[in-house]
Amino acid sequence: KADFNAKDDAVALRKAMKGLGTNEKTLIDVLTQRSSGQRQLICKAYQEETLVEDLEGDNYGHFEDLLVALVTPPVIYDCQEVTKAMKGVGTKDSVLIEIFATRSNKQIKEISDAYLKQTEKKLTLDLKKETSGEFAKAILILAEGKRDENTHVDAAKAKEDAKTLYNAGEKKWGTDESKFIDILCQRSIPQLRQTLVEYKTISGKSLQESIEGEMSGDLEELLVAIVKCVKNVPAYLAERLHQGMKGGGTDECTLNRIMVSRSEIDMLDIRAEFKKLYSYSLHSAIEDKLKRKSPRPHRLARIGLARDCEKAMR
């Protein structure tokens, strides 16, 4: 917001939650139309209790979760999502896949640091306890945040890797999953883009098609997610949003996580890819698909993020 004043916004938010009832429109207008950095300044300017405590006390359900997510620093929010994914019975592997496949080395290292600070434990050690098999091996490599970041593409190496992947999958009986993990979890993104091209030339089919034909379960989901992100991260996240809104139920947690975490990174690109993939806008999907499934304030807050990220970026 150009004429931003943290104290004025803090007063407006406090007033919106004071007394009986809550002025949800004010909460939505302020929190979805400020940048993450501005929201942190509002938190500092907020007096009495913390802003998070007041938001939790005056709201409920997924709307409360969305508002709290908006005032949480991005790396802390990612850390909390990873922590929740590992809690309770079973691990929500799809959340771990989404986060570790889409975040940069720097972001992953910041998540690990935040996790250590909050829990006094190493993230990789807890991930090792909560995951198993080849999926565990792959997710642990990603969680180290050590993917090659060299922007130079070695064409000969790409051909060699493509041949290695072909020999480890399509060409043999059974699949040597370790070769797929080593290459897809460690090579640079530009290098992998060239490897995908070379693989199609050698195999006659895409690497994604080969993985889907040769593997199953969480490892397949993870490696397919990496391939999709190598090609186009916004398209992968647009697909995740669409999956969260189709069918009888709604994956509110996934919608919240993507809308909040990507609102200042690539939401405009996600919107464009969503329209390209499904022939209708993300805005209309939120409005139409959720109007009977989510309370109106929650829907409007998401629409605000989808619509106003463009203003914030400008």
N, C-alpha and C positions, 0 to 999 in steps of 0.2 A: 504494500500500500504506500503510495507516494507521500501523502501527508500523514504519516503514521505517528501516533502518540500513545505510547504504552500505558501511561497513567490513565488517559481517557478511556482506553479500551478496558483496562482493569476495572475502572469504576462502572462502566456499562455492563460488564459481565457480573459484577457483584450485585448490582441493582436488579439484573435479570433473574438472579437466584434468591433474592431476599424476600422474606415473608412467605405467604401461601402461594403455591403455584410457581411455575418457572416460565419465563419468556423465552421459549425455545428459538424463536426467530432471531433474537439478538445473539444467542449463543452460536447459531449457525452462521449468521452474517459475519460476525467478527472472526470466528475461528477458521472458517473455510476461505476467507478472503485476505488472510495475512500469511506471510511466508513462515516457514518453520522457525527461522531466526527471530522474526518479530514476535511469534508466539512465546518464545523463551523469554523475551524481554517483558512481555505481558505477565508471565508467571512471576518474574522478579518484582514487578510493580504491584502485584496483587498482595493485599494485606489481609489481616485476620488469619484464617487458616490458609493452607495452600490451595491454589486453584484446583489442583487434582482432587483434593478432599471434597471441595464444594461441588465439583462436577459429579463425583461419585455419590454424594449425598442427595443431590437434587434431580438426578436422572436415573435411568434404569436400562437394563438389557443391552442390546447391541448398540443402541443410540449412545448410552453411557460409554461403552467400550470405544466407539468411534471418536467421541469428544476427548476422552482421556488420551487416546492414541495421538490426536492432533497436537496436544500440548506436551507430549513426550519427545525428547530429543531422538532423532532418527536412529542412531546407533543403539540407544537404550531400548527403543521399541523393537528393533530387529532382535536384540538379545532376549527380550521378554518373549517374543514369538518362538524363538528357538527353545527357550526354557520350557514354555508351555507344551511344545511339541514333544518334549521328552518326559513330561510328567504323567503320572497316573498309569493305568493299565494299558500297555501297548504304546508304541511311538507313532506319532503322526508323520510318517515318512514323507508324504506329499508336501508338507510345510518345509521340512528340511531340504527337500529337493528344490523347491521353488527358490528358497533363500540362497542356498549355496551355489545354485546354477546361475543365478542372475547377479550376484554381488561381485564386486572387484576384489582383488587381493587386499587392497587397503581397507575396504569395508569389512571384509572377513576378519582381518587382524584386529580391527576396532571392536568388532563383536566379541572376539575372543578375549580381548583386554577387559571389556565391560563385564563379561561373564565371570572372569577371574575376580574382578573387584566386587561383584555382587555376591558370589557364592564361595569365594576362596578356593575354587576348584578349577582345574584346566578343562576347557570345553571339550578338547579331543578325548580326554580320559572318560568323561561322562558319556560322550557319543559312543565310545567303544563299548561301554556297558549296556547301552540301550539299543544298539544295532548288532547285526550279525552277518556272517557270510561275506560274499563278494560285494554286497551292497555296503556293508560296513567299511570294507577296504576302500571303496570308491568315495564314500562320503567323508571319510577321514582324510583322504588326500586333498579333497576340496577344502575341508575345514582348516587345513594348514595354511591356506592362502598363499601358496607358492607356485601358482601357475606361471609358466614362462610369459613374460611381458614383452619380449622382443617383437618389434613391429616388422622386422625383415622376414620375408617369406623365402624359404629354401625349397625350391621346386623339386629338386632331386629327393629331398627328405620327405616331401609330401607324397611323391610317388612310392617311395619305400614304405612309408607308413600305410598308405592305401593298400599296397600289396600284402603287408603284414596282417592288416585287418581282414582282407579277403581270404587269406590262407587260414586265419584263425576262426573263420566263420563259415562263409558260403562254400568254401572249397573242401572242407573236411567234415567227417562225421563227428557230431558234437561240436561244442564251441569252446575255444580258449578265451574265457571271459577276461582273464588278466591282461591280455593284449589290448582289448578294447578299453579297459580301465586305465591302463598306463598312458595310452595315447590321448584319449578324450579328456582325461582329468589333469594332464600336465602340459600339453602343447599349448602354444599361444593361440589366441582366437584367430588372428590372420592366417597362421599356419594351418589351423584346422579347416578354415574356409577352402584353402587350396586342396587339402586332403580330401574333402568332400567331392570336389570336382574330379580329382584323380580316381577316387573310388568308383564313381559313376562310370567313368571310362573303362575301368578294368572289369567291373562286375556287371554292368548293364542295368543295375538298379541303384537306388539311393542308399546311403548308409543307414538312414532311418528305417527304410523298408527291411534291410538286412537284420538290423537289431530287433525289430518287431517280429521277424520270422524266426530268429535264432534264440531269443531270450524271453523271459517272462518275469512277472512280479515287480518288486521294487527296483531291482537293478535295471530292468528294461525301462521302467519309467524314468529313472535318473539319467541313463545314457541317451534316451530319446530327448529328454529335456535339454541336455547339453547340446545335442545336435541342433535342436530348434533354436537355442540361444545363440549358437555360433552363426546361424543364418540370420536371425532377427529376434532380438529380445522383446521388443514391443509386441510383435505378433504372438509370441509365446504367452505373454501376460494377457493379451486380449483374449486368447483362447482360454486361459485360466478364468478370466472374468465371466466369459460366456458359459463355461462349465458350471460356475458357481450359481448361475441364474436359471439353468435349464432344468426341466423336470418338475416334479412335485414339490421338492424342498429347495431351500436357498442356503448356500454356504456363506453365511454372514461374515464369518471370520476371514475367509479368503478375500471377500469383497472389500472389507475394511482394510486389510493389510495392503492390498495392491493399491487401492485408491489413495491411502495415506502415504505409503512409502515411496510411491512413484510420482506423486503430484507435482514435485519440482524437478524431476529427472527427465521423464519421457512420456508424461501423460498425454500430451498432444499427439505423439507418435502412436501411442496405444489406441487413442480414439480413432486415428486414421486407419490403423490396421484392423480395428474392430469393424469399422464401416466397410472396409474392403473384403473382409472375410464373411460378414453376415448380412450385408446389404441394408443394414439399419444402424442408427447411431447408438453409441454407448449411453448417451443421455436418454434416448427413448427406451432403451432396454431397462435402465434403472427405473424409469417412470412407469413403464408398462408392466414389466415382469414382477416388480416388487410392490406395486400399489395395494395388492391384497395380502401380501405376505409380511410387510414391514410397517411399523408405525410411520405416519406421515413425516414427523421430524427427521427420522433416520434416513428416509428416502431423500428428503430435501437436502440434507447435509451431504450425501454422496453426490447428488446432482450439482451442488455448489462446488465440490472438488472437481468434478468433471468439466464444469463450465468455467470456473474462475481461475484455473491453473494458468490459462493463457494470459489473463490480466497480470497475474503475479510474475510470470516470466517476462512479460514486457516491461 
